Amino acid sequence: MIILQDSKTLATWSQLKLIKNATRKEMKPFWFKSLEATILQDLATRKIKDDFCINADLNRLAISNLQNLLADKRVKD
């Protein structure tokens, strides 16, 4: 899941790699850069444009690691 629990924030590529327990040394793929350019309202806050926001309850779909990322917003531990 690439949208954090608040349903309005897109996870970073490093956060996704951290969740998958994969190395974060690789470059960000082109498809992810394109996705960011299309749906992000502000790159600094990573807020998603209203056109792409969903109203579903993501808490029941959330991965436990996402809760820590949402609260802490750090990439490195």
C-alpha positions as a Markdown table, in Angstrom:
| # | Residue | x | y | z |
|---|---|---|---|---|
| 1 | Met | 0.0 | 0.0 | 0.0 |
| 2 | Ile | 1.6 | 3.3 | -1.0 |
| 3 | Ile | -1.0 | 5.6 | 0.6 |
| 4 | Leu | -0.5 | 6.1 | 4.4 |
| 5 | Gln | -3.3 | 5.7 | 6.9 |
| 6 | Asp | -4.5 | 9.2 | 6.8 |
| 7 | Ser | -5.6 | 8.5 | 3.1 |
| 8 | Lys | -4.1 | 11.8 | 2.0 |
| 9 | Thr | -0.3 | 11.2 | 2.1 |
| 10 | Leu | 1.8 | 9.2 | -0.4 |
| 11 | Ala | 4.6 | 7.1 | 1.1 |
| 12 | Thr | 8.1 | 7.8 | -0.2 |
| 13 | Trp | 10.0 | 5.2 | -2.2 |
| 14 | Ser | 12.4 | 4.7 | 0.8 |
| 15 | Gln | 9.5 | 4.1 | 3.1 |
| 16 | Leu | 8.0 | 1.5 | 0.7 |
| 17 | Lys | 11.4 | -0.2 | 0.5 |
| 18 | Leu | 11.7 | -0.1 | 4.3 |
| 19 | Ile | 8.3 | -1.8 | 4.7 |
| 20 | Lys | 9.3 | -4.5 | 2.2 |
| 21 | Asn | 12.6 | -5.0 | 4.1 |
| 22 | Ala | 14.5 | -4.3 | 0.8 |
| 23 | Thr | 17.6 | -2.3 | 0.2 |
| 24 | Arg | 17.0 | 1.4 | -0.2 |
| 25 | Lys | 20.1 | 2.0 | -2.2 |
| 26 | Glu | 18.5 | 1.7 | -5.6 |
| 27 | Met | 17.3 | 4.7 | -7.6 |
| 28 | Lys | 13.6 | 5.6 | -7.5 |
| 29 | Pro | 12.0 | 4.0 | -10.6 |
| 30 | Phe | 10.6 | 6.1 | -13.4 |
| 31 | Trp | 7.0 | 4.8 | -12.8 |
| 32 | Phe | 7.1 | 6.0 | -9.2 |
| 33 | Lys | 8.5 | 9.5 | -10.2 |
| 34 | Ser | 5.7 | 9.7 | -12.8 |
| 35 | Leu | 3.1 | 8.7 | -10.2 |
| 36 | Glu | 4.4 | 11.4 | -7.8 |
| 37 | Ala | 4.2 | 14.0 | -10.5 |
| 38 | Thr | 0.7 | 13.1 | -11.3 |
| 39 | Ile | -1.0 | 12.7 | -8.0 |
| 40 | Leu | 1.0 | 14.8 | -5.5 |
| 41 | Gln | -0.3 | 18.3 | -4.6 |
| 42 | Asp | 2.9 | 19.2 | -2.8 |
| 43 | Leu | 6.2 | 17.2 | -3.0 |
| 44 | Ala | 7.4 | 18.5 | 0.4 |
| 45 | Thr | 4.3 | 17.4 | 2.4 |
| 46 | Arg | 3.5 | 14.5 | 0.0 |
| 47 | Lys | -0.2 | 15.4 | 0.2 |
| 48 | Ile | -2.3 | 13.8 | -2.6 |
| 49 | Lys | -4.5 | 15.9 | -4.8 |
| 50 | Asp | -8.2 | 15.9 | -3.9 |
| 51 | Asp | -9.0 | 14.2 | -7.2 |
| 52 | Phe | -7.1 | 11.1 | -6.1 |
| 53 | Cys | -8.1 | 10.9 | -2.4 |
| 54 | Ile | -10.2 | 8.0 | -1.3 |
| 55 | Asn | -12.8 | 7.9 | 1.5 |
| 56 | Ala | -12.3 | 4.2 | 2.4 |
| 57 | Asp | -11.4 | 3.2 | 5.9 |
| 58 | Leu | -7.7 | 2.2 | 5.4 |
| 59 | Asn | -7.2 | 1.3 | 9.1 |
| 60 | Arg | -8.4 | -2.2 | 8.6 |
| 61 | Leu | -6.2 | -2.6 | 5.5 |
| 62 | Ala | -3.1 | -1.0 | 7.1 |
| 63 | Ile | 0.2 | -2.8 | 7.5 |
| 64 | Ser | 1.5 | -2.4 | 11.0 |
| 65 | Asn | 4.8 | -0.8 | 9.8 |
| 66 | Leu | 2.8 | 2.0 | 8.2 |
| 67 | Gln | 1.6 | 3.2 | 11.6 |
| 68 | Asn | 5.2 | 3.9 | 12.7 |
| 69 | Leu | 6.0 | 5.7 | 9.5 |
| 70 | Leu | 2.9 | 7.8 | 9.7 |
| 71 | Ala | 3.7 | 8.9 | 13.3 |
| 72 | Asp | 7.5 | 9.3 | 12.9 |
| 73 | Lys | 8.0 | 10.2 | 9.3 |
| 74 | Arg | 11.7 | 9.2 | 9.4 |
| 75 | Val | 13.2 | 7.0 | 6.7 |
| 76 | Lys | 16.1 | 5.7 | 8.8 |
| 77 | Asp | 15.7 | 4.1 | 12.2 |
